[in-house]
Amino acid sequence: MITSTANPQVKNLVLLGKKAKERKEQGVFLIEGKKMFEEAPKEWIERVYVSESYLNKEEGQRIPEGMEYELLADHVFKAAAGTQTPQGILAVVRRPKWELKDLLLGTAGSAPALLVLENIQDPGNLGTILRTAEAAGTSAVIASHTTADLYNPKTVRATMGSIYRVPFFLAEDFPALLLQMKKNGIRLYAAHLQGSIPYDQPDYTESCAFLIGNEANGLTKETVEMADAAVKIPMEGCVESLNAAVTAAVLMYERNRQRRG
């Protein structure tokens, strides 16, 4: 059992929890809690850490047989997890790799339905968007390189497991990505406050992508100009705009409604 926070493994866990650069260089991210652990593809899991008190609970007796784990004293686990109320089980998981060319093709028998994010900054928003994308049947989420880190622990928690199932791609050259999508016959719909088309008017049954911008500033002018259409969600009262995750949800579910017929 590891009883010191000075242990090299514990120090590395702390780094992975705090530093996006470390997560990227090591090609891994952290998951915490029974649900996230049980839903993780077993071939993605590299190392498992369990707190002393968790091992004494009933759920602690159900760690898959044959799976090795490192036991941590409770105070050490709390330091490694970086949360006020640790859930007792923590794992280092390998980051998945998705190919853009595959995402632009969609799935067998179904045209691609994509969500494209530009400079989303709030980790909770990003995680909620990914979770909603799975629920609405969106085929993949693609983001600009200026978007928040998908593997931030707060983002990972907010996905509630969807991070394992929704393909995600980070585009280093965002304008080039949009051009490639257009060349692939994917129509781009920008969510925009000055949009001239009601959000439920276009036909989303064919290949399409919704462009969602930064929480405070929305989409950049350049991105809006590359879209095939700018759509607007009507709002009542004195509300100036919707949360980025809510906007994404409205559009994704409208597409889902149309495709279900």
MARSE-142459 format. One record per residue (C-alpha): residue in three letters; x, y, z; residue number from 1. Coordinates in nm, 2 decimals. Example, Ala and Ser with C-alpha at 12.3 -4.5 7.8 and 13.67 -1.06 7.14 Angstrom:
residues 2
@residuo=ALA X=1.23 Y=-0.45 Z=0.78 num=1
@residuo=SER X=1.37 Y=-0.11 Z=0.71 num=2
//
This chain:
residues 261
@residuo=MET X=0.00 Y=0.00 Z=0.00 num=1
@residuo=ILE X=0.12 Y=0.35 Z=-0.09 num=2
@residuo=THR X=0.12 Y=0.57 Z=0.22 num=3
@residuo=SER X=0.31 Y=0.87 Z=0.11 num=4
@residuo=THR X=0.21 Y=1.16 Z=-0.12 num=5
@residuo=ALA X=0.57 Y=1.18 Z=-0.22 num=6
@residuo=ASN X=0.55 Y=0.85 Z=-0.41 num=7
@residuo=PRO X=0.64 Y=0.90 Z=-0.78 num=8
@residuo=GLN X=0.31 Y=0.73 Z=-0.90 num=9
@residuo=VAL X=0.11 Y=0.97 Z=-0.68 num=10
@residuo=LYS X=0.30 Y=1.27 Z=-0.80 num=11
@residuo=ASN X=0.23 Y=1.17 Z=-1.16 num=12
@residuo=LEU X=-0.14 Y=1.13 Z=-1.08 num=13
@residuo=VAL X=-0.15 Y=1.48 Z=-0.94 num=14
@residuo=LEU X=0.03 Y=1.61 Z=-1.26 num=15
@residuo=LEU X=-0.22 Y=1.43 Z=-1.49 num=16
@residuo=GLY X=-0.51 Y=1.58 Z=-1.30 num=17
@residuo=LYS X=-0.37 Y=1.94 Z=-1.32 num=18
@residuo=LYS X=-0.17 Y=1.96 Z=-1.64 num=19
@residuo=ALA X=-0.31 Y=1.92 Z=-1.99 num=20
@residuo=LYS X=0.04 Y=1.91 Z=-2.13 num=21
@residuo=GLU X=0.12 Y=1.60 Z=-1.92 num=22
@residuo=ARG X=-0.20 Y=1.43 Z=-2.03 num=23
@residuo=LYS X=-0.11 Y=1.50 Z=-2.39 num=24
@residuo=GLU X=0.25 Y=1.39 Z=-2.37 num=25
@residuo=GLN X=0.16 Y=1.07 Z=-2.18 num=26
@residuo=GLY X=-0.14 Y=1.00 Z=-2.41 num=27
@residuo=VAL X=-0.37 Y=0.93 Z=-2.11 num=28
@residuo=PHE X=-0.63 Y=1.09 Z=-1.89 num=29
@residuo=LEU X=-0.78 Y=1.02 Z=-1.54 num=30
@residuo=ILE X=-1.12 Y=0.88 Z=-1.46 num=31
@residuo=GLU X=-1.27 Y=0.86 Z=-1.11 num=32
@residuo=GLY X=-1.56 Y=0.67 Z=-0.96 num=33
@residuo=LYS X=-1.74 Y=0.34 Z=-0.99 num=34
@residuo=LYS X=-1.95 Y=0.44 Z=-1.29 num=35
@residuo=MET X=-1.67 Y=0.58 Z=-1.50 num=36
@residuo=PHE X=-1.45 Y=0.28 Z=-1.41 num=37
@residuo=GLU X=-1.71 Y=0.02 Z=-1.50 num=38
@residuo=GLU X=-1.80 Y=0.18 Z=-1.83 num=39
@residuo=ALA X=-1.44 Y=0.23 Z=-1.94 num=40
@residuo=PRO X=-1.33 Y=-0.01 Z=-2.22 num=41
@residuo=LYS X=-1.10 Y=-0.25 Z=-2.04 num=42
@residuo=GLU X=-0.84 Y=-0.23 Z=-2.31 num=43
@residuo=TRP X=-0.81 Y=0.14 Z=-2.25 num=44
@residuo=ILE X=-0.73 Y=0.11 Z=-1.88 num=45
@residuo=GLU X=-0.36 Y=0.13 Z=-1.80 num=46
@residuo=ARG X=-0.34 Y=0.15 Z=-1.42 num=47
@residuo=VAL X=-0.60 Y=0.14 Z=-1.14 num=48
@residuo=TYR X=-0.58 Y=0.29 Z=-0.79 num=49
@residuo=VAL X=-0.81 Y=0.21 Z=-0.50 num=50
@residuo=SER X=-0.84 Y=0.38 Z=-0.16 num=51
@residuo=GLU X=-0.81 Y=0.17 Z=0.15 num=52
@residuo=SER X=-1.17 Y=0.26 Z=0.26 num=53
@residuo=TYR X=-1.31 Y=0.18 Z=-0.08 num=54
@residuo=LEU X=-1.16 Y=-0.16 Z=-0.08 num=55
@residuo=ASN X=-1.35 Y=-0.23 Z=0.25 num=56
@residuo=LYS X=-1.69 Y=-0.14 Z=0.09 num=57
@residuo=GLU X=-1.91 Y=-0.39 Z=-0.10 num=58
@residuo=GLU X=-1.83 Y=-0.22 Z=-0.44 num=59
@residuo=GLY X=-1.46 Y=-0.25 Z=-0.36 num=60
@residuo=GLN X=-1.50 Y=-0.63 Z=-0.37 num=61
@residuo=ARG X=-1.63 Y=-0.62 Z=-0.72 num=62
@residuo=ILE X=-1.32 Y=-0.51 Z=-0.90 num=63
@residuo=PRO X=-1.29 Y=-0.74 Z=-1.20 num=64
@residuo=GLU X=-1.10 Y=-1.06 Z=-1.12 num=65
@residuo=GLY X=-0.75 Y=-1.06 Z=-1.25 num=66
@residuo=MET X=-0.73 Y=-0.68 Z=-1.28 num=67
@residuo=GLU X=-0.43 Y=-0.55 Z=-1.09 num=68
@residuo=TYR X=-0.46 Y=-0.23 Z=-0.88 num=69
@residuo=GLU X=-0.25 Y=-0.02 Z=-0.65 num=70
@residuo=LEU X=-0.38 Y=0.04 Z=-0.30 num=71
@residuo=LEU X=-0.35 Y=0.39 Z=-0.16 num=72
@residuo=ALA X=-0.40 Y=0.51 Z=0.20 num=73
@residuo=ASP X=-0.71 Y=0.74 Z=0.21 num=74
@residuo=HIS X=-0.52 Y=1.06 Z=0.26 num=75
@residuo=VAL X=-0.29 Y=0.97 Z=-0.03 num=76
@residuo=PHE X=-0.59 Y=0.89 Z=-0.26 num=77
@residuo=LYS X=-0.75 Y=1.22 Z=-0.18 num=78
@residuo=ALA X=-0.43 Y=1.40 Z=-0.28 num=79
@residuo=ALA X=-0.41 Y=1.20 Z=-0.60 num=80
@residuo=ALA X=-0.78 Y=1.25 Z=-0.69 num=81
@residuo=GLY X=-0.77 Y=1.62 Z=-0.63 num=82
@residuo=THR X=-1.14 Y=1.63 Z=-0.52 num=83
@residuo=GLN X=-1.30 Y=1.71 Z=-0.19 num=84
@residuo=THR X=-1.50 Y=1.39 Z=-0.17 num=85
@residuo=PRO X=-1.30 Y=1.12 Z=-0.36 num=86
@residuo=GLN X=-1.50 Y=0.83 Z=-0.49 num=87
@residuo=GLY X=-1.24 Y=0.57 Z=-0.40 num=88
@residuo=ILE X=-1.14 Y=0.43 Z=-0.74 num=89
@residuo=LEU X=-0.92 Y=0.61 Z=-0.99 num=90
@residuo=ALA X=-0.78 Y=0.49 Z=-1.32 num=91
@residuo=VAL X=-0.53 Y=0.60 Z=-1.58 num=92
@residuo=VAL X=-0.69 Y=0.55 Z=-1.92 num=93
@residuo=ARG X=-0.54 Y=0.57 Z=-2.27 num=94
@residuo=ARG X=-0.67 Y=0.85 Z=-2.49 num=95
@residuo=PRO X=-0.86 Y=0.72 Z=-2.80 num=96
@residuo=LYS X=-0.75 Y=0.82 Z=-3.15 num=97
@residuo=TRP X=-1.01 Y=0.90 Z=-3.41 num=98
@residuo=GLU X=-0.94 Y=0.96 Z=-3.78 num=99
@residuo=LEU X=-1.11 Y=1.27 Z=-3.93 num=100
@residuo=LYS X=-1.16 Y=1.10 Z=-4.26 num=101
@residuo=ASP X=-1.37 Y=0.83 Z=-4.09 num=102
@residuo=LEU X=-1.58 Y=1.09 Z=-3.90 num=103
@residuo=LEU X=-1.66 Y=1.28 Z=-4.22 num=104
@residuo=LEU X=-1.81 Y=0.96 Z=-4.37 num=105
@residuo=GLY X=-2.06 Y=0.89 Z=-4.10 num=106
@residuo=THR X=-2.17 Y=0.54 Z=-4.01 num=107
@residuo=ALA X=-2.30 Y=0.27 Z=-4.23 num=108
@residuo=GLY X=-2.63 Y=0.37 Z=-4.38 num=109
@residuo=SER X=-2.64 Y=0.71 Z=-4.21 num=110
@residuo=ALA X=-2.51 Y=1.05 Z=-4.32 num=111
@residuo=PRO X=-2.27 Y=1.22 Z=-4.08 num=112
@residuo=ALA X=-2.43 Y=1.45 Z=-3.82 num=113
@residuo=LEU X=-2.15 Y=1.65 Z=-3.67 num=114
@residuo=LEU X=-2.12 Y=1.91 Z=-3.40 num=115
@residuo=VAL X=-1.83 Y=2.15 Z=-3.45 num=116
@residuo=LEU X=-1.71 Y=2.36 Z=-3.16 num=117
@residuo=GLU X=-1.50 Y=2.68 Z=-3.19 num=118
@residuo=ASN X=-1.32 Y=2.80 Z=-2.88 num=119
@residuo=ILE X=-1.56 Y=2.65 Z=-2.62 num=120
@residuo=GLN X=-1.38 Y=2.74 Z=-2.29 num=121
@residuo=ASP X=-1.59 Y=2.59 Z=-2.00 num=122
@residuo=PRO X=-1.49 Y=2.23 Z=-1.92 num=123
@residuo=GLY X=-1.84 Y=2.16 Z=-1.78 num=124
@residuo=ASN X=-2.00 Y=2.29 Z=-2.10 num=125
@residuo=LEU X=-1.77 Y=2.07 Z=-2.31 num=126
@residuo=GLY X=-1.85 Y=1.76 Z=-2.11 num=127
@residuo=THR X=-2.23 Y=1.83 Z=-2.12 num=128
@residuo=ILE X=-2.21 Y=1.88 Z=-2.50 num=129
@residuo=LEU X=-2.04 Y=1.55 Z=-2.55 num=130
@residuo=ARG X=-2.30 Y=1.37 Z=-2.32 num=131
@residuo=THR X=-2.59 Y=1.54 Z=-2.51 num=132
@residuo=ALA X=-2.43 Y=1.45 Z=-2.84 num=133
@residuo=GLU X=-2.45 Y=1.09 Z=-2.76 num=134
@residuo=ALA X=-2.81 Y=1.12 Z=-2.64 num=135
@residuo=ALA X=-2.92 Y=1.30 Z=-2.95 num=136
@residuo=GLY X=-2.75 Y=1.05 Z=-3.18 num=137
@residuo=THR X=-2.48 Y=1.29 Z=-3.31 num=138
@residuo=SER X=-2.21 Y=1.09 Z=-3.49 num=139
@residuo=ALA X=-1.90 Y=1.29 Z=-3.38 num=140
@residuo=VAL X=-1.79 Y=1.61 Z=-3.21 num=141
@residuo=ILE X=-1.50 Y=1.81 Z=-3.37 num=142
@residuo=ALA X=-1.34 Y=2.11 Z=-3.20 num=143
@residuo=SER X=-1.09 Y=2.39 Z=-3.28 num=144
@residuo=HIS X=-0.75 Y=2.35 Z=-3.10 num=145
@residuo=THR X=-0.85 Y=2.66 Z=-2.89 num=146
@residuo=THR X=-1.13 Y=2.47 Z=-2.73 num=147
@residuo=ALA X=-1.10 Y=2.35 Z=-2.36 num=148
@residuo=ASP X=-0.92 Y=2.02 Z=-2.30 num=149
@residuo=LEU X=-1.16 Y=1.73 Z=-2.34 num=150
@residuo=TYR X=-0.95 Y=1.53 Z=-2.09 num=151
@residuo=ASN X=-0.97 Y=1.79 Z=-1.81 num=152
@residuo=PRO X=-1.10 Y=1.59 Z=-1.51 num=153
@residuo=LYS X=-1.40 Y=1.83 Z=-1.48 num=154
@residuo=THR X=-1.49 Y=1.77 Z=-1.85 num=155
@residuo=VAL X=-1.45 Y=1.39 Z=-1.81 num=156
@residuo=ARG X=-1.69 Y=1.39 Z=-1.52 num=157
@residuo=ALA X=-1.94 Y=1.60 Z=-1.70 num=158
@residuo=THR X=-1.95 Y=1.35 Z=-2.00 num=159
@residuo=MET X=-2.08 Y=1.08 Z=-1.76 num=160
@residuo=GLY X=-1.92 Y=0.81 Z=-1.97 num=161
@residuo=SER X=-1.99 Y=0.95 Z=-2.32 num=162
@residuo=ILE X=-1.62 Y=1.02 Z=-2.36 num=163
@residuo=TYR X=-1.58 Y=0.65 Z=-2.43 num=164
@residuo=ARG X=-1.84 Y=0.64 Z=-2.70 num=165
@residuo=VAL X=-1.86 Y=0.97 Z=-2.89 num=166
@residuo=PRO X=-1.58 Y=1.02 Z=-3.14 num=167
@residuo=PHE X=-1.39 Y=1.34 Z=-3.08 num=168
@residuo=PHE X=-1.14 Y=1.52 Z=-3.30 num=169
@residuo=LEU X=-0.93 Y=1.83 Z=-3.23 num=170
@residuo=ALA X=-0.86 Y=2.03 Z=-3.55 num=171
@residuo=GLU X=-0.53 Y=2.22 Z=-3.55 num=172
@residuo=ASP X=-0.63 Y=2.41 Z=-3.87 num=173
@residuo=PHE X=-1.00 Y=2.51 Z=-3.82 num=174
@residuo=PRO X=-1.06 Y=2.69 Z=-4.15 num=175
@residuo=ALA X=-0.91 Y=2.40 Z=-4.34 num=176
@residuo=LEU X=-1.13 Y=2.16 Z=-4.15 num=177
@residuo=LEU X=-1.44 Y=2.35 Z=-4.25 num=178
@residuo=LEU X=-1.33 Y=2.36 Z=-4.62 num=179
@residuo=GLN X=-1.27 Y=1.98 Z=-4.61 num=180
@residuo=MET X=-1.62 Y=1.93 Z=-4.47 num=181
@residuo=LYS X=-1.78 Y=2.14 Z=-4.74 num=182
@residuo=LYS X=-1.58 Y=1.94 Z=-5.00 num=183
@residuo=ASN X=-1.72 Y=1.62 Z=-4.85 num=184
@residuo=GLY X=-2.08 Y=1.75 Z=-4.91 num=185
@residuo=ILE X=-2.14 Y=1.84 Z=-4.55 num=186
@residuo=ARG X=-2.36 Y=2.15 Z=-4.51 num=187
@residuo=LEU X=-2.25 Y=2.38 Z=-4.23 num=188
@residuo=TYR X=-2.51 Y=2.55 Z=-4.01 num=189
@residuo=ALA X=-2.38 Y=2.83 Z=-3.78 num=190
@residuo=ALA X=-2.57 Y=2.90 Z=-3.46 num=191
@residuo=HIS X=-2.58 Y=3.28 Z=-3.46 num=192
@residuo=LEU X=-2.78 Y=3.55 Z=-3.29 num=193
@residuo=GLN X=-2.81 Y=3.74 Z=-3.62 num=194
@residuo=GLY X=-2.91 Y=3.43 Z=-3.81 num=195
@residuo=SER X=-3.17 Y=3.49 Z=-4.07 num=196
@residuo=ILE X=-3.32 Y=3.14 Z=-4.08 num=197
@residuo=PRO X=-3.52 Y=2.98 Z=-3.79 num=198
@residuo=TYR X=-3.33 Y=2.68 Z=-3.66 num=199
@residuo=ASP X=-3.61 Y=2.43 Z=-3.74 num=200
@residuo=GLN X=-3.65 Y=2.54 Z=-4.11 num=201
@residuo=PRO X=-3.35 Y=2.38 Z=-4.28 num=202
@residuo=ASP X=-3.34 Y=2.01 Z=-4.38 num=203
@residuo=TYR X=-3.10 Y=1.83 Z=-4.16 num=204
@residuo=THR X=-3.17 Y=1.48 Z=-4.29 num=205
@residuo=GLU X=-2.86 Y=1.49 Z=-4.51 num=206
@residuo=SER X=-2.50 Y=1.53 Z=-4.41 num=207
@residuo=CYS X=-2.47 Y=1.83 Z=-4.19 num=208
@residuo=ALA X=-2.27 Y=2.00 Z=-3.91 num=209
@residuo=PHE X=-2.37 Y=2.25 Z=-3.65 num=210
@residuo=LEU X=-2.12 Y=2.52 Z=-3.57 num=211
@residuo=ILE X=-2.12 Y=2.64 Z=-3.20 num=212
@residuo=GLY X=-1.91 Y=2.92 Z=-3.08 num=213
@residuo=ASN X=-1.74 Y=3.06 Z=-2.77 num=214
@residuo=GLU X=-1.96 Y=3.11 Z=-2.47 num=215
@residuo=ALA X=-1.90 Y=3.49 Z=-2.45 num=216
@residuo=ASN X=-1.83 Y=3.59 Z=-2.81 num=217
@residuo=GLY X=-1.99 Y=3.32 Z=-3.03 num=218
@residuo=LEU X=-1.85 Y=3.21 Z=-3.36 num=219
@residuo=THR X=-1.58 Y=3.42 Z=-3.53 num=220
@residuo=LYS X=-1.68 Y=3.63 Z=-3.83 num=221
@residuo=GLU X=-1.46 Y=3.41 Z=-4.05 num=222
@residuo=THR X=-1.63 Y=3.09 Z=-3.94 num=223
@residuo=VAL X=-1.98 Y=3.23 Z=-3.99 num=224
@residuo=GLU X=-1.89 Y=3.34 Z=-4.34 num=225
@residuo=MET X=-1.78 Y=2.99 Z=-4.43 num=226
@residuo=ALA X=-2.12 Y=2.84 Z=-4.32 num=227
@residuo=ASP X=-2.39 Y=2.75 Z=-4.57 num=228
@residuo=ALA X=-2.65 Y=2.92 Z=-4.35 num=229
@residuo=ALA X=-2.67 Y=3.10 Z=-4.01 num=230
@residuo=VAL X=-2.96 Y=2.98 Z=-3.80 num=231
@residuo=LYS X=-3.13 Y=3.14 Z=-3.50 num=232
@residuo=ILE X=-3.31 Y=3.00 Z=-3.20 num=233
@residuo=PRO X=-3.60 Y=3.23 Z=-3.10 num=234
@residuo=MET X=-3.59 Y=3.36 Z=-2.74 num=235
@residuo=GLU X=-3.85 Y=3.52 Z=-2.52 num=236
@residuo=GLY X=-3.81 Y=3.78 Z=-2.25 num=237
@residuo=CYS X=-3.48 Y=3.98 Z=-2.20 num=238
@residuo=VAL X=-3.25 Y=3.68 Z=-2.26 num=239
@residuo=GLU X=-2.96 Y=3.78 Z=-2.49 num=240
@residuo=SER X=-2.83 Y=3.44 Z=-2.57 num=241
@residuo=LEU X=-2.84 Y=3.07 Z=-2.47 num=242
@residuo=ASN X=-2.57 Y=2.87 Z=-2.31 num=243
@residuo=ALA X=-2.35 Y=2.70 Z=-2.57 num=244
@residuo=ALA X=-2.44 Y=2.35 Z=-2.45 num=245
@residuo=VAL X=-2.82 Y=2.44 Z=-2.46 num=246
@residuo=THR X=-2.78 Y=2.58 Z=-2.81 num=247
@residuo=ALA X=-2.60 Y=2.26 Z=-2.92 num=248
@residuo=ALA X=-2.87 Y=2.05 Z=-2.76 num=249
@residuo=VAL X=-3.16 Y=2.23 Z=-2.94 num=250
@residuo=LEU X=-3.00 Y=2.19 Z=-3.28 num=251
@residuo=MET X=-2.89 Y=1.83 Z=-3.23 num=252
@residuo=TYR X=-3.24 Y=1.72 Z=-3.11 num=253
@residuo=GLU X=-3.40 Y=1.90 Z=-3.41 num=254
@residuo=ARG X=-3.18 Y=1.70 Z=-3.64 num=255
@residuo=ASN X=-3.27 Y=1.39 Z=-3.45 num=256
@residuo=ARG X=-3.64 Y=1.47 Z=-3.48 num=257
@residuo=GLN X=-3.62 Y=1.52 Z=-3.85 num=258
@residuo=ARG X=-3.42 Y=1.20 Z=-3.92 num=259
@residuo=ARG X=-3.67 Y=1.00 Z=-3.71 num=260
@residuo=GLY X=-3.94 Y=1.14 Z=-3.94 num=261
//
